Amino acid sequence: MNTGKHRRHNIRTLVLTALLTSLALVLGYLERMLPLELITIPGVKLGLANIVVVTGLYLFHFPTACGIALLKSGTTFLVSGSAVGFLYGLTGTLLSFLGMWLLRVLSRDRVSCVSVSGLGGMLHAVGQLAAAILITRTPALAWYLPVLLFSGLLTGSLVGVAVRGMLPYLLRIRDTH
Amino acid sequence: MPQIGKGERVALCIVFVLCGGLLAFWLLQGREAGHRVEVVQRGTVVYEALLEQDHMVELEGNTVVIQNGAAIMTHADCPDQICVRTGAISHTNRMITCLPNQVVVKITGESGANEIDTVAK
């Protein structure tokens, strides 16, 4: 039956979305437990929770994938508890999501998720920094851009590698009937 | 999953080299002894003076101490404590930033005409 199939598909999307969102929460929490005391540049982090955003980008249509990106920002806020930090992160997440979506669509999937995620990492840095400059009204923060771009590219690409490993299995779950 | 194509590999390498170069440039930029220190909160300059001048700047949530020609964030109530861990800064092109509390401590090179005027008076 067509409607039954449709309903099963909806439930599967709902369950996968919920799983990915809770995964974002756990990854965000895990990252906070890592002893990264050496890092003294605001905004430089692993961004493990972004694994979820990139995964969502490859599993779902735009609205659901975008929803997952927003939910990831929300869970990061729950873990960190910093309202201003949430605004920086949200801007970065949205800009990076849109950029990754565009690269994926415009390249018609000929570019792998490693590059897509690498671009996402860089755009995340740009968005975050732009929000920080606007909110704190301190243009001098632009000084951090080179470090943030490089760290965004590096961590973004690594996130892409992780997603590349996971995706075949998740696609199988999504498409099983 | 399709393999990562050759063109994509080359492009990715180029982007990495460009960003790495930018980072190297950033890391190797000139660091001379600074002369002035500026504390900015939410875009407003809260404190601005010669670095030699010992002073304690108390903000809501943050404490900046300027002592022995260096500035250090001794206290912050933010969760990440990045600003406190940055330690003391005394050279140009160095900055302490507390993003959650929107505080930036900046060192500048110019000895500043203002100070000379004040001294002359």
Chai-1 contact restraints between the chains, C-beta under 6 A:
chainA,res_idxA,chainB,res_idxB,connection_type,confidence,min_distance_angstrom,max_distance_angstrom,comment,restraint_id
A,T40,B,I82,contact,1.0,0.0,6.0,A-B,restraint_1
A,T40,B,R85,contact,1.0,0.0,6.0,A-B,restraint_2
A,T40,B,T86,contact,1.0,0.0,6.0,A-B,restraint_3
A,P42,B,I82,contact,1.0,0.0,6.0,A-B,restraint_4
A,P42,B,T97,contact,1.0,0.0,6.0,A-B,restraint_5
A,P42,B,L99,contact,1.0,0.0,6.0,A-B,restraint_6
A,S82,B,P79,contact,1.0,0.0,6.0,A-B,restraint_7
A,S82,B,P100,contact,1.0,0.0,6.0,A-B,restraint_8
A,V84,B,P100,contact,1.0,0.0,6.0,A-B,restraint_9
A,G85,B,P100,contact,1.0,0.0,6.0,A-B,restraint_10
A,V111,B,E8,contact,1.0,0.0,6.0,A-B,restraint_11
A,S112,B,I4,contact,1.0,0.0,6.0,A-B,restraint_12
A,S115,B,E8,contact,1.0,0.0,6.0,A-B,restraint_13
A,S115,B,L12,contact,1.0,0.0,6.0,A-B,restraint_14
A,A132,B,L99,contact,1.0,0.0,6.0,A-B,restraint_15
A,T136,B,Q102,contact,1.0,0.0,6.0,A-B,restraint_16
A,R137,B,G43,contact,1.0,0.0,6.0,A-B,restraint_17
A,T138,B,V40,contact,1.0,0.0,6.0,A-B,restraint_18
A,T138,B,G43,contact,1.0,0.0,6.0,A-B,restraint_19
A,T138,B,V104,contact,1.0,0.0,6.0,A-B,restraint_20
A,A140,B,K106,contact,1.0,0.0,6.0,A-B,restraint_21
A,P146,B,L22,contact,1.0,0.0,6.0,A-B,restraint_22
A,P146,B,L23,contact,1.0,0.0,6.0,A-B,restraint_23
A,P146,B,W26,contact,1.0,0.0,6.0,A-B,restraint_24
A,L149,B,C19,contact,1.0,0.0,6.0,A-B,restraint_25
A,F150,B,C19,contact,1.0,0.0,6.0,A-B,restraint_26
A,F150,B,L23,contact,1.0,0.0,6.0,A-B,restraint_27
A,L153,B,C19,contact,1.0,0.0,6.0,A-B,restraint_28
A,P168,B,M1,contact,1.0,0.0,6.0,A-B,restraint_29
